[in-house]
Amino acid sequence: VALRKRSTPLREGSSRPAAARRGAARVTARLASPAGGTARASRARLSGVSPRRGASLVPTAVADPPASSLAQEEAGASSDFDWHNQWYPVAFLDDLDDSAPLTFTLLGEPLVFWRDPTCSELTFRCTADKCPHRLVPLSEGRVNEKGEIECGYHGWTFDGASGKCTSIPQLPSEGTAMDTALASPRSCVTPYPTQVAQGMLWVLPVSGSDPASRPALPLIPELDDKDCVCQDIFRDLPMDYATLLENVMDVSHVPFTHHNSVGKRENATPVVLEMQGDLKAGGFKGIWEEGPRSGKYGSQFTEFVAPSLMRHTLRTDQFTTLTVVYAVPTTPGRCRLMARFPFIFKAALPRAFFKIVPRWWSHLNQNAILEDDQIFLHKQERVIEIERDIKKRSYAQACYMPTKADTYVAAFRRWIVDMAGGGGAGGARGSAA
């Protein structure tokens, strides 16, 4: 997955599983040390057309008996959960180069995005990243003066809203040959709806859907607060989407994995997580009544909004802070992390301080935290594959989780089995089952 960005480019695979430092997707660590942040991301600049190419405290900490079994996992395979009829974030607007196409792979399908300069409002188009002529990536082309995507190989052009081919330079401009070719469905590309909201570019990977029937964007209401400041980071990770989400839901590893970064081993205490309500197709909610720092900041609330959003929330008299993670499934065994750290301060001075922290500085700090987990998650995935494919053991059978610290992880794995078909994102064979 490649994406052209303005700043701090971190391409897919940029952090290797064999790196000397341990690392990847531990964003929940931010709640163990609610400090840091930057100003809310500003809107991307609107640039003109360019011929440049683009690229890509509860009674006990003991857990209830597990509810998942191998039989349940097999039964879950008949789920009709629609992975495609969901809005997924692709990029932060501040990371986009508006003058060139960009490519991003979602649920195994390469997509191409570009800004349409003919629209008065900020509008991005999206189609399959494949020219129907000779199957080369359209993202290696350019955006022409009409706001169309032009294939860089032979110059075929396509309307982003409809997906129709509008020009084939190898045919005479007049006559039936051109009309026949342009009218053929085989000359078209598949268009997908997009939206711009809360400083992010979103896509719904379903073509031809009725706008009235589309799901709502999984947004964060706190980001619209006038006193909110936010730090954003994205990174393409060499791990399954489910591995990332499981990791960010797990708060009990912070003192150990992130020792001397945002945690301390000696500060570890029993973590008692409780579900709030039932597990549903749309996700679940939970509470850590004591909360981090031995209750210093009060209770922490967690919400999983299926299929890709997880948020932790702390509210005090002085501030509200969130850890927001979108785990975007790209290909089996890989995902894009899009993390946001909103802070709402009652006092003006902390807001002012956050606004002057350079983005590159926050990126350095956040990536250092991300590096803490990676060796664990990489090797965990390999063992899960062996347990599943060779030993034929389900996740619930292979993992022994007797404490309530794993309540959210167990609920998420049950969601995958009971609500989402038991496989990986989009039905792929990832680490999910």
NORJO-V655981 format. One line per field, one symbol per residue. ss: DSSP state (a for helix, b for strand, c for the rest). phi: phi as a letter, one per 20 degrees, with the letter a starting at -180 (. if undefined). burial: 1 if it has 9 or more other ideal C-beta (glycine too) atoms within 8 Angstrom, else 0. Layout:
BEGIN
ss=???
phi=???
burial=???
END
This chain:
BEGIN
ss=ccccccccccccccccccccccccccccaaaacccccccccccccccccccccccccccccbcccccccaaaaaaaaaccccccccbbbbbbaaaccccccbbbbbccbbbbbbbccccccccbbbbbcccccccccaaacbbcccccbbccccccbbccccccbbbccccccccaaaaaaaacaaacccbcbbbbbccbbbbbccccccaaacccccccaaaacccbbbbbbbbbbcccaaaaaaaaaccccaaaacbcccbcaaacccccbbbccccbccbbbbbbcccaaaaccccbbbbbbcccbbbbbbbcccbbbbbbbbbbbcccccbbbbbbbbbbbccaaaaaaaaaccaaaaaaaaaaaacccaaaaaaaaaaaaaaaacccccaaaaccccbaaaaaaaaaaaaaaaccccccaaacccccc
phi=.cbfceckfcegnfdegeffeeaqedegggffbfbnpcfgfefffedefceffdbg.dgbeeffgfeebffffffffegdgefeebecfdaegfeeefecfcdbeclndfcccbeefeefefcddbcfebfffcmefffeebdefeneedffecnfccfffdnffdacgfdgfdofffffffefffeedeecfcbdblmcedcdfcemffgfeffffeedgffeffeedbddbcaedebfgffffgfffeefegfefdgmdcbcgfefcgdddcfdnefcfepacbcdffnfllngdnfddccddfecdccdccccfebcccddcddefdcgnbbdecdccfcdefeffffffffefffffffgfffffgffefffffffffffffffedeldfgfffedcedffegffffffffgfeddnndegmnfeeeff
burial=1111100001010010001001111111111111011110100100000100111100000010010111011001101010101111111111111111111111110111111110000111111111111001111111110011111011011111001111010010000001001100001110111111001111111100100001000001011000011111111111111111111111111111111011100011001111100010001111111111000011111111110111111100001111111111111111111111111110000110011010100110111111111111110110011111000001111100101111111111111111111111110101111
END
